[in-house]
Amino acid sequence: MLAGDIDVETARAKAEQYFGHIAPGPALTRPGVWTAARTASTRETMYDQVAQTRLYRVWNGPQDGTQDAELLALAAQVLAAARPRVSMSGSSTAIASPTP
């Protein structure tokens, strides 16, 4: 670590002096994208002292940051926006258009 009043040329010279003789290691390779295959449907029931029932549904999806993940998120947004929200107030029914 270099701290204090130092310029780039001095820092480079010191780094070369102390670490220049060390050879670089082998290049790192990135592993390929792997999505786990779901071979069976799994279910689990848990009980707790709560008033509301909760249901989770989970699917394997593409890795975050990939084009497939972006396309899946876009499709989910479009499909979620296609269903209007219905609210019941008194005797009239109001259908609200969803906001993205």
HELIX and SHEET records of a PDB file:
HELIX    1   1 VAL A    8  PHE A   19  1                                  12    
HELIX    2   2 GLN A   67  ALA A   82  1                                  16    
SHEET    1   A 2 ARG A  85  SER A  89  0                                        
SHEET    2   A 2 SER A  92  ALA A  96 -1                                        
END                                                                             
